[in-house]
Amino acid sequence: MKKHIDTAMKLRRMVGIAHHIPGRVRLKYKLGIIAHLASFNKQDIEQYLADIPALKNYKLNSATGSIVIEYDAAMINPAVIEALFSDSDSDAEQACMVLGRCIDVNGVL
C-alpha cells in the first residue's frame, strides 16, 4: 500500500481541483502528468479503475487539460477527495490512507 500512496502523492502535485460537488470532481492537470502516466501500462490502469465500485466514470480531456471523475459520494466521503488534493501533504497522505482502507486489492469496499 505504501507504494501506491507514494505514487498518489507524486501525481497529486500535478493536479488541482477546478470544481467539486459531491460525486463529481474536475481536476485541472499539468502536462507533466501525461508523461508520468505514460510510464504505466494503460490496460492495467483501466482494469484497476474498473474494479473500484465507488468510481462511476472518468474522462480525460486533453483539450481543456482536465480530468472529470464521477464517484459514489455515499461510498467515498467528499471531504476525503478535498483532502487528497489539498495543499497539505499530511492531509493528502491521510486521505490516501483512508481511501486505501476503503479499497482492497480487488477494489471491493
C-alpha positions in Angstrom: 0.0 0.0 0.0 2.9 2.3 0.7 4.0 2.2 -2.9 0.5 3.3 -4.1 0.4 6.1 -1.6 3.9 7.3 -2.7 2.6 7.3 -6.4 -0.6 9.1 -5.5 1.4 11.7 -3.5 3.6 12.4 -6.6 0.7 12.5 -9.0 -1.5 14.8 -6.8 1.1 17.6 -7.1 0.3 17.6 -10.9 -3.4 18.3 -10.5 -5.7 20.6 -8.6 -9.4 20.8 -8.1 -11.1 23.1 -10.5 -14.6 22.2 -9.4 -16.0 19.7 -6.9 -19.5 18.8 -5.9 -20.2 15.5 -4.0 -20.0 12.7 -6.5 -18.1 14.7 -9.2 -14.7 16.4 -9.3 -13.0 18.2 -12.1 -9.2 18.2 -11.8 -7.0 20.5 -13.9 -3.7 18.9 -14.7 -0.2 20.0 -15.7 1.2 18.4 -18.9 3.8 16.6 -16.9 1.2 14.2 -15.6 0.6 12.8 -19.1 4.3 11.8 -19.4 4.3 10.3 -15.9 1.2 8.3 -16.7 2.7 7.0 -19.9 5.2 5.0 -17.8 2.2 2.9 -16.6 0.5 0.1 -18.6 -2.8 1.7 -19.7 -4.6 -1.6 -19.7 -3.6 -2.2 -16.1 -4.8 1.3 -15.1 -8.1 0.8 -16.9 -8.7 -2.6 -15.2 -7.7 -1.3 -11.8 -10.1 1.6 -12.1 -12.9 -0.6 -13.4 -12.6 -2.8 -10.3 -13.3 0.1 -7.9 -17.1 0.1 -7.2 -17.1 3.7 -6.0 -15.7 5.0 -9.3 -18.5 5.5 -11.7 -16.8 7.2 -14.6 -13.9 9.3 -15.6 -12.9 11.3 -18.6 -9.6 12.8 -19.6 -10.0 15.9 -21.8 -6.6 16.9 -23.2 -8.1 19.9 -25.0 -9.1 21.5 -21.6 -6.3 19.9 -19.6 -8.8 18.4 -17.2 -10.0 15.1 -15.8 -13.6 14.6 -14.6 -14.1 11.9 -12.1 -17.6 10.7 -11.1 -17.7 8.8 -7.8 -20.2 7.4 -5.4 -20.4 10.0 -2.6 -22.1 7.5 -0.4 -19.0 5.3 -0.6 -16.3 8.0 -0.6 -16.8 11.0 1.7 -16.3 14.2 -0.5 -14.2 15.6 2.3 -11.6 12.9 1.6 -11.4 14.0 -2.0 -10.9 17.6 -0.9 -8.1 16.5 1.5 -6.4 14.4 -1.2 -5.9 17.4 -3.4 -5.4 20.0 -0.7 -2.1 21.9 -0.3 -1.3 19.9 2.9 0.9 16.9 2.3 -0.1 15.4 5.6 -3.8 15.8 4.9 -3.3 14.3 1.5 -1.4 11.4 2.8 -4.1 10.8 5.5 -6.7 10.9 2.7 -4.7 8.3 0.7 -4.7 6.0 3.7 -8.4 6.4 4.2 -9.0 5.6 0.5 -6.6 2.7 0.7 -8.5 1.2 3.7 -11.8 1.5 1.7 -10.4 -0.3 -1.3 -8.7 -3.6 -1.1 -6.6 -5.1 -3.9 -9.7 -6.3 -5.8 -11.5 -2.9 -5.5 -14.0 -4.3 -3.0 -15.2 -1.8 -0.5 
